[in-house]
């Protein structure tokens, strides 16, 4: 564990742990493109003014492009936070933007009811570039981590987003993340937090350390062969199907999705239906193609949850139980504001 206290002299300031994991924010140009090189300690040297906000220690867990981040890494981040949870008032995790929403969702299930802020941030441009969002995102993340907000959040381009509601919606702009089907918690403007909502009150913090990562995602395309679904059901514990519109499954003459799911469920697998439409979620009851499936098979429905959250939640649930009723009960239990719809 690398440690760098930037402001030991300050008294009364919050103590924040910066956890480095890589990403563009920490990247430098190599022979074949950007690669994460800088440690969390080196990142902080670019923003010396942050020591005016709080006292900071740093650890570097790994240096990865977030394309390479897996659920094992979520466990590693959660474990590192758990290990020093009592010593710090808040945590900043610097991370690549590409899978940050998945990690934010993963941490939201691995660290439930955190009474301290756990803030993920990163950047679209490396911290060493002349034009970069890195420095402002780091400043804003530390401002939130040193505030009285709590829980897992993603802070980017001034927006504070619930960890279960974030999605990367722009691949290049600084405005990279959106809050899906849920308001942003607030914004950071000129170093000040303007809070719009106040999510759930504080309860006892609980850490988890098991995930079942055998969760697959199938995005339907017109004409898709249901053999693809059969394969995924056979090789996974759960399959999330991103269907069209408010939700439904195609009925073809050539093969039955209904029968394929039925066989998967009989083999003990879990199936979740969600939508590939970004906003407003699913409602399988509306059309025959959805309601007939929902009425006759014990599938789950994601409603207003993000696909990132559904995937992470299912990995967490299946780490606890494989009993179908218990899986359903946990799936529909709101955690960190991940699901709202009345059903
Ligand atoms: N490919 C990078 C990553 O996710 C992109 C970024 O950080 O913005 O690590």
Boltz pocket constraint, residues with backbone or C-beta under 6 A from the ligand:
constraints:
  - pocket:
      binder: B
      contacts: [[A, 22], [A, 23], [A, 24], [A, 25], [A, 64], [A, 65], [A, 66], [A, 67], [A, 95], [A, 96], [A, 97], [A, 98], [A, 99], [A, 122], [A, 123], [A, 124], [A, 125]]
      max_distance: 6.0
